[in-house]
Amino acid sequence: MSSSISVEVSGLTMSYGTTKVLHGVDFTIARGEVLVLLGPNGAGKTTTIEILEGFRLPSAGTVRVLGEDPAKADELWRSRIGVVLQSWRDHGRWRVRDLLDHLAAFYRPYATRAGGPPRPPYPTDELIEMVGLGEHRRAKVATLSGGQRRRLDVAIGIVGRPELLFLDEPTAGFDPAARRDFHDLVHRLSDLQDTTILLTTHDLDEAEKLADRILILHHGRIAADGTADALARQVAGTAEVRWSQDGQRHVHATDDATGFVRDLFAQERMDRGRVEDLEVRRPSLESTYLSMVADERPSLEVVR
Ligand SMILES: Nc1ncnc2c1ncn2[C@@H]1O[C@H](COP(=O)(O)OP(=O)(O)OP(=O)(O)O)[C@@H](O)[C@H]1O
């Protein structure tokens, strides 16, 4: 596997008992890329991430993460990876700063790695500021709010300055300011530290903001793989042009919005009436996503 590829998954299949939840999934993640994994509840996102982290054994297929099989990789490999699980509720009696200090000690012996620049763990106080827990550095973990606890989870995930970071719904429970701070942090990790990031979320705005590439998992299969723009074009190549002319509102769907608008203004010059309130609307990631996983929307039940 080339070092420009951080994750390579081929024919990944997973069954729980007799139920197959991943059906031969194939994808790669390039080094430094931010890949967002989307999909309805139960699509297989957490299962995929847990296999990549080495927490679960796949039923079949090949998985290479930083060049190794996660099921057999050693502590040095683990030190290069950061993990934020969907939820964990331990360490309650630890104080924030002491816990992060303690975890940093695990990574220190692995700071210098053959063939790469040193990646020492973050100094604890810098890390606490990075995740916005400055006011809570001496607080006991059990006393943190849900969103503060999630910030701590993110700090635990990145303390070892990972080359590859797995984030399973990292912003669940974040208020808008915490969410924005987290997005800044992801950009900083990706741009300044060259961290490869695999993130799951149900927030499509977040996916659009963060993703270099989006992977949509549906019923344990890859339903789409591409940039947000490319996915939108794949589902609905059409844009919608809206405008007013002579007091009338018009709407037109077209594959060539630029050409259509050019013609519209050519007509205007031929005295067909002044074009006003012009808008070109592209399909949003939300409409793209919903059309790809349409059968996943629950039907509404009338409750009497
Ligand atoms: N430990 C387990 N034992 C049995 N079945 C499981 C187990 N973990 C997950 N599953 C099943 O596997 C399927 C995929 O679950 P998974 O948690 O990977 O989905 P997900 O895409 O992460 O969902 P969500 O968005 O709800 O987190 C689901 O049908 C789930 O019920």
The ligand as an SDF file (V2000), in Angstrom:
LIG
                    3D

 31 33  0  0  0  0  0  0  0  0999 V2000
  -23.0240   -5.8620   18.6210 N   0  0  0  0  0  0  0  0  0  0  0  0
  -24.0020   -6.0580   17.7400 C   0  0  0  0  0  0  0  0  0  0  0  0
  -24.6890   -7.2170   17.6950 N   0  0  0  0  0  0  0  0  0  0  0  0
  -25.6710   -7.4310   16.8040 C   0  0  0  0  0  0  0  0  0  0  0  0
  -26.0520   -6.5270   15.8630 N   0  0  0  0  0  0  0  0  0  0  0  0
  -25.4130   -5.3490   15.8460 C   0  0  0  0  0  0  0  0  0  0  0  0
  -24.3520   -5.0450   16.7810 C   0  0  0  0  0  0  0  0  0  0  0  0
  -23.8970   -3.7900   16.5150 N   0  0  0  0  0  0  0  0  0  0  0  0
  -24.6330   -3.3360   15.4920 C   0  0  0  0  0  0  0  0  0  0  0  0
  -25.5390   -4.2640   15.0810 N   0  0  0  0  0  0  0  0  0  0  0  0
  -26.4900   -4.1240   13.9580 C   0  0  0  0  0  0  0  0  0  0  0  0
  -25.7350   -3.8580   12.7850 O   0  0  0  0  0  0  0  0  0  0  0  0
  -26.3840   -2.8830   11.9650 C   0  0  0  0  0  0  0  0  0  0  0  0
  -25.4160   -1.7100   11.7320 C   0  0  0  0  0  0  0  0  0  0  0  0
  -25.2110   -1.0410   12.9780 O   0  0  0  0  0  0  0  0  0  0  0  0
  -24.2120    0.1870   13.1280 P   0  0  0  0  0  0  0  0  0  0  0  0
  -24.1600    0.5440   14.5730 O   0  0  0  0  0  0  0  0  0  0  0  0
  -22.9290   -0.1470   12.4530 O   0  0  0  0  0  0  0  0  0  0  0  0
  -25.0000    1.2860   12.2870 O   0  0  0  0  0  0  0  0  0  0  0  0
  -24.7510    2.8720   12.2040 P   0  0  0  0  0  0  0  0  0  0  0  0
  -24.7730    3.2000   10.7390 O   0  0  0  0  0  0  0  0  0  0  0  0
  -23.5420    3.2510   12.9610 O   0  0  0  0  0  0  0  0  0  0  0  0
  -26.0680    3.4350   12.9040 O   0  0  0  0  0  0  0  0  0  0  0  0
  -26.3070    4.8090   13.7810 P   0  0  0  0  0  0  0  0  0  0  0  0
  -26.4200    5.9170   12.8010 O   0  0  0  0  0  0  0  0  0  0  0  0
  -27.6200    4.5110   14.4350 O   0  0  0  0  0  0  0  0  0  0  0  0
  -25.1850    4.9440   14.7440 O   0  0  0  0  0  0  0  0  0  0  0  0
  -27.6550   -2.5030   12.7060 C   0  0  0  0  0  0  0  0  0  0  0  0
  -28.7190   -3.2360   12.1370 O   0  0  0  0  0  0  0  0  0  0  0  0
  -27.4220   -2.9430   14.1320 C   0  0  0  0  0  0  0  0  0  0  0  0
  -28.6280   -3.3300   14.7430 O   0  0  0  0  0  0  0  0  0  0  0  0
  1  2  1  0
  2  3  1  0
  2  7  2  0
  3  4  2  0
  4  5  1  0
  5  6  2  0
  6  7  1  0
  6 10  1  0
  7  8  1  0
  8  9  2  0
  9 10  1  0
 10 11  1  0
 11 12  1  0
 11 30  1  0
 12 13  1  0
 13 14  1  0
 13 28  1  0
 14 15  1  0
 15 16  1  0
 16 17  2  0
 16 18  1  0
 16 19  1  0
 19 20  1  0
 20 21  2  0
 20 22  1  0
 20 23  1  0
 23 24  1  0
 24 25  2  0
 24 26  1  0
 24 27  1  0
 28 29  1  0
 28 30  1  0
 30 31  1  0
M  END
$$$$
